[in-house]
Structures are given as C-alpha cells and as structure tokens.
C-alpha cells in the first residue's frame, strides 16, 4: 500500500487502485462509491475469485518455460499455492479476527 501511495498522486486514483489491488475500500469517498454502485461496477472493487484466477494465469505463464523439466510441476504447484495464499493474507484473509 505504501508503494501505491508513493507513486499515485490523486486521492481518488490512489483509493481506486488500492481497492482494485488489495480490496481495501476505506479510502474511497461516498460519492465515488455511490457512483460505482449506481453504474453496477461495485463488484470490480472487491477482491474476488477472478483476481485469484488472473494471478494464477500469470504464474502459469511465467513458469511456462519450465514445463520441459519433470520436476517443474512441483515447483509450479508449491510456488503458485504460496503466492495465492500470500495474496489472500495481504488482501485481508485474517482481517475480521484481528479488528478489535
């Protein structure tokens, strides 16, 4: 989140980017959130299975050159599971239990 804050100058742009990448909609003001809801695009701001699928597709694409090795299936499986679980934790997997 700090990296996005450092490189994105506009408040609305920063809030939307953080919502798209991390699923955190706290920075979006009510007017902008209502505009997304009225247009039917509010689901875009939520982290969903589509995001996980896109990340998995990127992982498979990046490891495509390794498919000629017999051991590559294990490397891709362990790496993809680790990255996907990491993404789940970053986007708030444990957030409800940690908020007082």
N, CA, C and O atoms as CSV, one atom per row, in Angstrom:
chain,resi,resn,atom,element,x,y,z
A,1,UNK,N,N,0.821,-1.171,0.000
A,1,UNK,CA,C,0.000,0.000,0.000
A,1,UNK,C,C,0.878,1.252,0.000
A,1,UNK,O,O,0.533,2.263,-0.611
A,2,UNK,N,N,2.011,1.171,0.690
A,2,UNK,CA,C,2.922,2.323,0.715
A,2,UNK,C,C,3.470,2.629,-0.666
A,2,UNK,O,O,3.621,3.796,-1.025
A,3,UNK,N,N,3.768,1.606,-1.443
A,3,UNK,CA,C,4.290,1.814,-2.795
A,3,UNK,C,C,3.245,2.484,-3.671
A,3,UNK,O,O,3.567,3.402,-4.425
A,4,UNK,N,N,2.013,2.044,-3.582
A,4,UNK,CA,C,0.952,2.674,-4.360
A,4,UNK,C,C,0.749,4.120,-3.934
A,4,UNK,O,O,0.532,4.994,-4.773
A,5,UNK,N,N,0.817,4.371,-2.641
A,5,UNK,CA,C,0.656,5.736,-2.136
A,5,UNK,C,C,1.790,6.637,-2.606
A,5,UNK,O,O,1.574,7.816,-2.885
A,6,UNK,N,N,2.978,6.097,-2.692
A,6,UNK,CA,C,4.133,6.879,-3.113
A,6,UNK,C,C,4.048,7.293,-4.577
A,6,UNK,O,O,4.443,8.407,-4.922
A,7,UNK,N,N,3.540,6.418,-5.447
A,7,UNK,CA,C,3.570,6.683,-6.876
A,7,UNK,C,C,2.288,7.271,-7.446
A,7,UNK,O,O,2.312,7.839,-8.537
A,8,UNK,N,N,1.189,7.154,-6.749
A,8,UNK,CA,C,-0.073,7.693,-7.246
A,8,UNK,C,C,-0.395,8.985,-6.518
A,8,UNK,O,O,-0.467,9.007,-5.289
A,9,UNK,N,N,-0.589,10.055,-7.263
A,9,UNK,CA,C,-0.765,11.383,-6.662
A,9,UNK,C,C,-2.209,11.709,-6.300
A,9,UNK,O,O,-2.453,12.224,-5.209
A,10,UNK,N,N,-3.161,11.432,-7.160
A,10,UNK,CA,C,-4.553,11.794,-6.898
A,10,UNK,C,C,-5.174,10.912,-5.830
A,10,UNK,O,O,-4.928,9.707,-5.791
A,11,UNK,N,N,-5.978,11.513,-4.963
A,11,UNK,CA,C,-6.610,10.752,-3.882
A,11,UNK,C,C,-7.580,9.705,-4.415
A,11,UNK,O,O,-7.582,8.562,-3.958
A,12,UNK,N,N,-8.410,10.101,-5.391
A,12,UNK,CA,C,-9.376,9.154,-5.952
A,12,UNK,C,C,-8.678,8.032,-6.694
A,12,UNK,O,O,-9.056,6.868,-6.565
A,13,UNK,N,N,-7.658,8.376,-7.474
A,13,UNK,CA,C,-6.916,7.362,-8.229
A,13,UNK,C,C,-6.235,6.377,-7.289
A,13,UNK,O,O,-6.248,5.169,-7.524
A,14,UNK,N,N,-5.645,6.899,-6.234
A,14,UNK,CA,C,-4.963,6.049,-5.253
A,14,UNK,C,C,-5.960,5.120,-4.572
A,14,UNK,O,O,-5.691,3.929,-4.415
A,15,UNK,N,N,-7.112,5.658,-4.167
A,15,UNK,CA,C,-8.117,4.857,-3.468
A,15,UNK,C,C,-8.668,3.753,-4.366
A,15,UNK,O,O,-8.869,2.626,-3.914
A,16,UNK,N,N,-8.911,4.072,-5.630
A,16,UNK,CA,C,-9.441,3.065,-6.550
A,16,UNK,C,C,-8.400,1.986,-6.825
A,16,UNK,O,O,-8.731,0.802,-6.878
A,17,UNK,N,N,-7.138,2.393,-7.002
A,17,UNK,CA,C,-6.082,1.422,-7.257
A,17,UNK,C,C,-5.898,0.487,-6.068
A,17,UNK,O,O,-5.742,-0.721,-6.249
A,18,UNK,N,N,-5.914,1.026,-4.866
A,18,UNK,CA,C,-5.775,0.202,-3.668
A,18,UNK,C,C,-6.969,-0.746,-3.538
A,18,UNK,O,O,-6.809,-1.892,-3.119
A,19,UNK,N,N,-8.161,-0.273,-3.895
A,19,UNK,CA,C,-9.338,-1.137,-3.845
A,19,UNK,C,C,-9.243,-2.248,-4.885
A,19,UNK,O,O,-9.626,-3.384,-4.608
A,20,UNK,N,N,-8.741,-1.938,-6.072
A,20,UNK,CA,C,-8.632,-2.953,-7.118
A,20,UNK,C,C,-7.573,-3.997,-6.794
A,20,UNK,O,O,-7.772,-5.186,-7.044
A,21,UNK,N,N,-6.450,-3.556,-6.238
A,21,UNK,CA,C,-5.342,-4.477,-5.996
A,21,UNK,C,C,-5.486,-5.211,-4.667
A,21,UNK,O,O,-5.261,-6.419,-4.597
A,22,UNK,N,N,-5.856,-4.496,-3.628
A,22,UNK,CA,C,-5.873,-5.085,-2.291
A,22,UNK,C,C,-7.263,-5.303,-1.714
A,22,UNK,O,O,-7.413,-5.981,-0.698
A,23,UNK,N,N,-8.282,-4.734,-2.353
A,23,UNK,CA,C,-9.644,-4.900,-1.849
A,23,UNK,C,C,-9.993,-4.000,-0.690
A,23,UNK,O,O,-11.019,-4.211,-0.044
A,24,UNK,N,N,-9.175,-3.004,-0.402
A,24,UNK,CA,C,-9.421,-2.081,0.705
A,24,UNK,C,C,-10.166,-0.872,0.153
A,24,UNK,O,O,-9.610,-0.107,-0.635
A,25,UNK,N,N,-11.416,-0.696,0.559
A,25,UNK,CA,C,-12.229,0.404,0.032
A,25,UNK,C,C,-12.386,1.543,1.025
A,25,UNK,O,O,-13.270,2.383,0.857
A,26,UNK,N,N,-11.562,1.591,2.044
A,26,UNK,CA,C,-11.685,2.623,3.072
A,26,UNK,C,C,-11.421,4.023,2.534
A,26,UNK,O,O,-12.047,4.979,2.992
A,27,UNK,N,N,-10.513,4.170,1.577
A,27,UNK,CA,C,-10.130,5.488,1.086
A,27,UNK,C,C,-11.063,6.079,0.052
A,27,UNK,O,O,-10.895,7.239,-0.327
A,28,UNK,N,N,-12.037,5.325,-0.416
A,28,UNK,CA,C,-12.954,5.821,-1.440
A,28,UNK,C,C,-14.044,6.638,-0.762
A,28,UNK,O,O,-14.697,6.165,0.168
A,29,UNK,N,N,-14.238,7.876,-1.235
A,29,UNK,CA,C,-15.270,8.714,-0.637
A,29,UNK,C,C,-16.658,8.204,-1.044
A,29,UNK,O,O,-16.799,7.441,-1.999
A,30,UNK,N,N,-17.662,8.638,-0.306
A,30,UNK,CA,C,-19.014,8.112,-0.503
A,30,UNK,C,C,-19.569,8.418,-1.888
A,30,UNK,O,O,-20.260,7.585,-2.474
A,31,UNK,N,N,-19.275,9.610,-2.420
A,31,UNK,CA,C,-19.789,9.956,-3.748
A,31,UNK,C,C,-19.250,9.019,-4.818
A,31,UNK,O,O,-19.998,8.550,-5.676
A,32,UNK,N,N,-17.952,8.748,-4.764
A,32,UNK,CA,C,-17.342,7.858,-5.745
A,32,UNK,C,C,-17.847,6.430,-5.571
A,32,UNK,O,O,-18.083,5.729,-6.555
A,33,UNK,N,N,-18.010,6.004,-4.340
A,33,UNK,CA,C,-18.517,4.663,-4.075
A,33,UNK,C,C,-19.968,4.538,-4.561
A,33,UNK,O,O,-20.351,3.503,-5.107
A,34,UNK,N,N,-20.759,5.571,-4.367
A,34,UNK,CA,C,-22.138,5.562,-4.852
A,34,UNK,C,C,-22.179,5.549,-6.381
A,34,UNK,O,O,-23.060,4.925,-6.972
A,35,UNK,N,N,-21.237,6.230,-7.017
A,35,UNK,CA,C,-21.174,6.232,-8.484
A,35,UNK,C,C,-20.862,4.837,-9.003
A,35,UNK,O,O,-21.456,4.399,-9.988
A,36,UNK,N,N,-19.938,4.132,-8.358
A,36,UNK,CA,C,-19.638,2.751,-8.749
A,36,UNK,C,C,-20.851,1.848,-8.523
A,36,UNK,O,O,-21.159,0.990,-9.351
A,37,UNK,N,N,-21.529,2.049,-7.406
A,37,UNK,CA,C,-22.707,1.228,-7.114
A,37,UNK,C,C,-23.832,1.512,-8.109
A,37,UNK,O,O,-24.507,0.586,-8.560
A,38,UNK,N,N,-24.038,2.777,-8.454
A,38,UNK,CA,C,-25.111,3.138,-9.378
A,38,UNK,C,C,-24.845,2.610,-10.786
A,38,UNK,O,O,-25.782,2.285,-11.515
A,39,UNK,N,N,-23.578,2.523,-11.167
A,39,UNK,CA,C,-23.246,2.029,-12.504
A,39,UNK,C,C,-23.193,0.501,-12.562
A,39,UNK,O,O,-23.059,-0.080,-13.639
A,40,UNK,N,N,-23.297,-0.138,-11.411
A,40,UNK,CA,C,-23.264,-1.600,-11.374
A,40,UNK,C,C,-21.858,-2.168,-11.417
A,40,UNK,O,O,-21.675,-3.345,-11.725
A,41,UNK,N,N,-20.867,-1.351,-11.114
A,41,UNK,CA,C,-19.476,-1.787,-11.191
A,41,UNK,C,C,-18.833,-1.929,-9.815
A,41,UNK,O,O,-17.609,-2.011,-9.718
A,42,UNK,N,N,-19.616,-1.959,-8.770
A,42,UNK,CA,C,-19.064,-2.054,-7.416
A,42,UNK,C,C,-18.317,-3.367,-7.205
A,42,UNK,O,O,-17.369,-3.420,-6.421
A,43,UNK,N,N,-18.731,-4.420,-7.893
A,43,UNK,CA,C,-18.084,-5.719,-7.735
A,43,UNK,C,C,-16.640,-5.701,-8.214
A,43,UNK,O,O,-15.851,-6.562,-7.825
A,44,UNK,N,N,-16.281,-4.731,-9.055
A,44,UNK,CA,C,-14.906,-4.634,-9.558
A,44,UNK,C,C,-13.952,-4.284,-8.430
A,44,UNK,O,O,-12.789,-4.687,-8.455
A,45,UNK,N,N,-14.428,-3.542,-7.443
A,45,UNK,CA,C,-13.574,-3.103,-6.345
A,45,UNK,C,C,-13.356,-4.180,-5.294
A,45,UNK,O,O,-12.490,-4.029,-4.432
A,46,UNK,N,N,-14.110,-5.247,-5.347
A,46,UNK,CA,C,-13.961,-6.324,-4.371
A,46,UNK,C,C,-12.974,-7.361,-4.894
A,46,UNK,O,O,-12.982,-7.707,-6.076
A,47,UNK,N,N,-12.131,-7.845,-4.003
A,47,UNK,CA,C,-11.209,-8.912,-4.381
A,47,UNK,C,C,-12.036,-10.188,-4.489
A,47,UNK,O,O,-12.743,-10.559,-3.553
A,48,UNK,N,N,-11.945,-10.847,-5.621
A,48,UNK,CA,C,-12.802,-11.997,-5.859
A,48,UNK,C,C,-11.994,-13.157,-6.435
A,48,UNK,O,O,-10.770,-13.099,-6.550
A,49,UNK,N,N,-12.710,-14.190,-6.784
A,49,UNK,CA,C,-12.079,-15.341,-7.408
A,49,UNK,C,C,-11.467,-15.000,-8.748
A,49,UNK,O,O,-10.511,-15.643,-9.181
A,50,UNK,N,N,-12.017,-13.983,-9.414
A,50,UNK,CA,C,-11.446,-13.571,-10.692
A,50,UNK,C,C,-10.008,-13.065,-10.506
A,50,UNK,O,O,-9.134,-13.344,-11.326
A,51,UNK,N,N,-9.779,-12.332,-9.437
A,51,UNK,CA,C,-8.438,-11.842,-9.157
A,51,UNK,C,C,-7.480,-13.008,-8.920
A,51,UNK,O,O,-6.351,-13.008,-9.411
A,52,UNK,N,N,-7.936,-13.978,-8.179
A,52,UNK,CA,C,-7.115,-15.161,-7.908
A,52,UNK,C,C,-6.827,-15.904,-9.208
A,52,UNK,O,O,-5.708,-16.369,-9.424
A,53,UNK,N,N,-7.823,-16.018,-10.066
A,53,UNK,CA,C,-7.639,-16.672,-11.361
A,53,UNK,C,C,-6.650,-15.940,-12.247
A,53,UNK,O,O,-5.851,-16.568,-12.941
A,54,UNK,N,N,-6.698,-14.620,-12.228
A,54,UNK,CA,C,-5.755,-13.831,-13.023
A,54,UNK,C,C,-4.335,-14.022,-12.507
A,54,UNK,O,O,-3.403,-14.187,-13.295
A,55,UNK,N,N,-4.170,-14.002,-11.211
A,55,UNK,CA,C,-2.839,-14.206,-10.632
A,55,UNK,C,C,-2.327,-15.610,-10.971
A,55,UNK,O,O,-1.152,-15.782,-11.294
A,56,UNK,N,N,-3.203,-16.604,-10.899
A,56,UNK,CA,C,-2.809,-17.971,-11.232
A,56,UNK,C,C,-2.412,-18.076,-12.705
A,56,UNK,O,O,-1.442,-18.757,-13.040
A,57,UNK,N,N,-3.148,-17.412,-13.574
A,57,UNK,CA,C,-2.809,-17.430,-15.003
A,57,UNK,C,C,-1.452,-16.771,-15.246
A,57,UNK,O,O,-0.678,-17.241,-16.080
A,58,UNK,N,N,-1.163,-15.707,-14.537
A,58,UNK,CA,C,0.138,-15.043,-14.673
A,58,UNK,C,C,1.252,-15.964,-14.189
A,58,UNK,O,O,2.307,-16.050,-14.817
A,59,UNK,N,N,1.020,-16.652,-13.075
A,59,UNK,CA,C,2.024,-17.584,-12.557
A,59,UNK,C,C,2.290,-18.691,-13.568
A,59,UNK,O,O,3.444,-19.018,-13.846
A,60,UNK,N,N,1.225,-19.267,-14.119
A,60,UNK,CA,C,1.402,-20.323,-15.115
A,60,UNK,C,C,2.141,-19.812,-16.352
A,60,UNK,O,O,2.973,-20.521,-16.918
A,61,UNK,N,N,1.841,-18.600,-16.763
A,61,UNK,CA,C,2.528,-18.021,-17.922
A,61,UNK,C,C,4.017,-17.824,-17.635
A,61,UNK,O,O,4.855,-18.106,-18.491
A,62,UNK,N,N,4.345,-17.346,-16.448
A,62,UNK,CA,C,5.744,-17.089,-16.108
A,62,UNK,C,C,6.555,-18.382,-15.983
A,62,UNK,O,O,7.751,-18.391,-16.273
A,63,UNK,N,N,5.917,-19.460,-15.559
A,63,UNK,CA,C,6.623,-20.730,-15.396
A,63,UNK,C,C,6.514,-21.648,-16.611
A,63,UNK,O,O,6.954,-22.796,-16.562
A,64,UNK,N,N,5.940,-21.155,-17.685
A,64,UNK,CA,C,5.780,-21.953,-18.904
A,64,UNK,C,C,7.109,-22.508,-19.429
A,64,UNK,O,O,7.133,-23.654,-19.876
A,65,UNK,N,N,8.224,-21.749,-19.397
A,65,UNK,CA,C,9.490,-22.310,-19.895
A,65,UNK,C,C,9.994,-23.526,-19.111
A,65,UNK,O,O,10.811,-24.289,-19.626
A,66,UNK,N,N,9.528,-23.716,-17.890
A,66,UNK,CA,C,9.993,-24.836,-17.068
A,66,UNK,C,C,9.263,-26.142,-17.357
A,66,UNK,O,O,9.617,-27.174,-16.786
A,67,UNK,N,N,8.259,-26.128,-18.222
A,67,UNK,CA,C,7.448,-27.327,-18.426
A,67,UNK,C,C,8.220,-28.487,-19.042
A,67,UNK,O,O,7.750,-29.625,-19.012
A,68,UNK,N,N,9.373,-28.221,-19.589
A,68,UNK,CA,C,10.143,-29.312,-20.190
A,68,UNK,C,C,10.859,-30.167,-19.147
A,68,UNK,O,O,11.375,-31.236,-19.475
A,69,UNK,N,N,10.896,-29.713,-17.906
A,69,UNK,CA,C,11.532,-30.475,-16.841
A,69,UNK,C,C,10.487,-31.286,-16.072
A,69,UNK,O,O,9.354,-30.845,-15.878
A,70,UNK,N,N,10.886,-32.452,-15.650
A,70,UNK,CA,C,9.973,-33.350,-14.948
A,70,UNK,C,C,9.567,-32.796,-13.589
A,70,UNK,O,O,8.430,-32.993,-13.160
A,71,UNK,N,N,10.461,-32.117,-12.916
A,71,UNK,CA,C,10.211,-31.597,-11.588
A,71,UNK,C,C,9.445,-30.282,-11.599
A,71,UNK,O,O,9.126,-29.760,-10.530
A,72,UNK,N,N,9.140,-29.732,-12.766
A,72,UNK,CA,C,8.531,-28.404,-12.843
A,72,UNK,C,C,7.115,-28.360,-12.276
A,72,UNK,O,O,6.688,-27.318,-11.778
A,73,UNK,N,N,6.381,-29.469,-12.341
A,73,UNK,CA,C,5.015,-29.465,-11.817
A,73,UNK,C,C,5.007,-29.169,-10.326
A,73,UNK,O,O,4.142,-28.446,-9.830
A,74,UNK,N,N,5.976,-29.733,-9.617
A,74,UNK,CA,C,6.052,-29.489,-8.179
A,74,UNK,C,C,6.443,-28.051,-7.875
A,74,UNK,O,O,5.904,-27.442,-6.950
A,75,UNK,N,N,7.367,-27.511,-8.637
A,75,UNK,CA,C,7.800,-26.122,-8.419
A,75,UNK,C,C,6.642,-25.169,-8.676
A,75,UNK,O,O,6.402,-24.250,-7.893
A,76,UNK,N,N,5.929,-25.388,-9.766
A,76,UNK,CA,C,4.791,-24.529,-10.093
A,76,UNK,C,C,3.690,-24.673,-9.045
A,76,UNK,O,O,3.086,-23.676,-8.649
A,77,UNK,N,N,3.424,-25.877,-8.599
A,77,UNK,CA,C,2.381,-26.100,-7.594
A,77,UNK,C,C,2.723,-25.411,-6.278
A,77,UNK,O,O,1.893,-24.692,-5.722
A,78,UNK,N,N,3.927,-25.622,-5.777
A,78,UNK,CA,C,4.324,-25.023,-4.499
A,78,UNK,C,C,4.381,-23.505,-4.605
A,78,UNK,O,O,3.917,-22.801,-3.708
A,79,UNK,N,N,4.947,-22.999,-5.693
A,79,UNK,CA,C,5.053,-21.551,-5.875
A,79,UNK,C,C,3.686,-20.910,-6.012
A,79,UNK,O,O,3.415,-19.886,-5.386
A,80,UNK,N,N,2.822,-21.502,-6.823
A,80,UNK,CA,C,1.506,-20.897,-7.030
A,80,UNK,C,C,0.674,-20.930,-5.751
A,80,UNK,O,O,0.005,-19.950,-5.424
A,81,UNK,N,N,0.710,-22.039,-5.030
A,81,UNK,CA,C,-0.029,-22.092,-3.767
A,81,UNK,C,C,0.500,-21.080,-2.761
A,81,UNK,O,O,-0.277,-20.433,-2.059
A,82,UNK,N,N,1.815,-20.943,-2.689
A,82,UNK,CA,C,2.413,-19.977,-1.765
A,82,UNK,C,C,2.007,-18.550,-2.129
A,82,UNK,O,O,1.628,-17.765,-1.260
A,83,UNK,N,N,2.091,-18.222,-3.410
A,83,UNK,CA,C,1.733,-16.873,-3.836
A,83,UNK,C,C,0.244,-16.589,-3.670
A,83,UNK,O,O,-0.133,-15.488,-3.269
A,84,UNK,N,N,-0.590,-17.551,-3.967
A,84,UNK,CA,C,-2.028,-17.335,-3.819
A,84,UNK,C,C,-2.439,-17.207,-2.356
A,84,UNK,O,O,-3.291,-16.384,-2.024
A,85,UNK,N,N,-1.844,-18.007,-1.485
A,85,UNK,CA,C,-2.128,-17.853,-0.058
A,85,UNK,C,C,-1.576,-16.531,0.459
A,85,UNK,O,O,-2.203,-15.876,1.291
A,86,UNK,N,N,-0.401,-16.137,-0.034
A,86,UNK,CA,C,0.145,-14.836,0.333
A,86,UNK,C,C,-0.777,-13.702,-0.088
A,86,UNK,O,O,-1.000,-12.757,0.669
A,87,UNK,N,N,-1.314,-13.804,-1.308
A,87,UNK,CA,C,-2.271,-12.802,-1.789
A,87,UNK,C,C,-3.509,-12.772,-0.904
A,87,UNK,O,O,-4.033,-11.698,-0.611
A,88,UNK,N,N,-3.976,-13.928,-0.478
A,88,UNK,CA,C,-5.149,-13.990,0.397
A,88,UNK,C,C,-4.876,-13.300,1.733
A,88,UNK,O,O,-5.737,-12.589,2.251
A,89,UNK,N,N,-3.690,-13.505,2.287
A,89,UNK,CA,C,-3.355,-12.845,3.553
A,89,UNK,C,C,-3.187,-11.342,3.377
A,89,UNK,O,O,-3.609,-10.566,4.234
A,90,UNK,N,N,-2.575,-10.926,2.272
A,90,UNK,CA,C,-2.378,-9.489,2.019
A,90,UNK,C,C,-3.711,-8.782,1.836
A,90,UNK,O,O,-3.875,-7.645,2.279
A,91,UNK,N,N,-4.652,-9.432,1.196
A,91,UNK,CA,C,-5.938,-8.788,0.923
A,91,UNK,C,C,-6.945,-8.945,2.054
A,91,UNK,O,O,-8.112,-8.595,1.879
A,92,UNK,N,N,-6.537,-9.453,3.191
A,92,UNK,CA,C,-7.395,-9.428,4.357
A,92,UNK,C,C,-8.000,-10.744,4.777
A,92,UNK,O,O,-9.114,-10.768,5.301
A,93,UNK,N,N,-7.304,-11.828,4.564
A,93,UNK,CA,C,-7.844,-13.133,4.986
A,93,UNK,C,C,-8.122,-13.176,6.473
A,93,UNK,O,O,-9.156,-13.692,6.896
A,94,UNK,N,N,-7.224,-12.645,7.265
A,94,UNK,CA,C,-7.383,-12.681,8.714
A,94,UNK,C,C,-7.916,-11.376,9.297
A,94,UNK,O,O,-7.961,-11.214,10.517
A,95,UNK,N,N,-8.310,-10.466,8.452
A,95,UNK,CA,C,-8.730,-9.141,8.921
A,95,UNK,C,C,-9.895,-9.187,9.905
A,95,UNK,O,O,-9.811,-8.508,10.928
A,96,UNK,N,N,-10.978,-9.939,9.676
A,96,UNK,CA,C,-12.086,-9.905,10.631
A,96,UNK,C,C,-11.711,-10.333,12.044
A,96,UNK,O,O,-12.272,-9.818,13.011
A,97,UNK,N,N,-10.773,-11.264,12.179
A,97,UNK,CA,C,-10.409,-11.699,13.536
A,97,UNK,C,C,-9.458,-10.732,14.219
A,97,UNK,O,O,-9.339,-10.742,15.444
A,98,UNK,N,N,-8.783,-9.901,13.447
A,98,UNK,CA,C,-7.748,-9.028,14.015
A,98,UNK,C,C,-8.278,-7.632,14.327
A,98,UNK,O,O,-7.581,-6.856,14.981
A,99,UNK,N,N,-9.479,-7.287,13.885
A,99,UNK,CA,C,-10.035,-5.962,14.150
A,99,UNK,C,C,-10.722,-5.999,15.486
A,99,UNK,O,O,-11.558,-6.867,15.738
A,100,UNK,N,N,-10.369,-5.044,16.364
A,100,UNK,CA,C,-10.991,-5.059,17.700
A,100,UNK,C,C,-12.453,-4.684,17.666
A,100,UNK,O,O,-13.107,-4.653,18.709
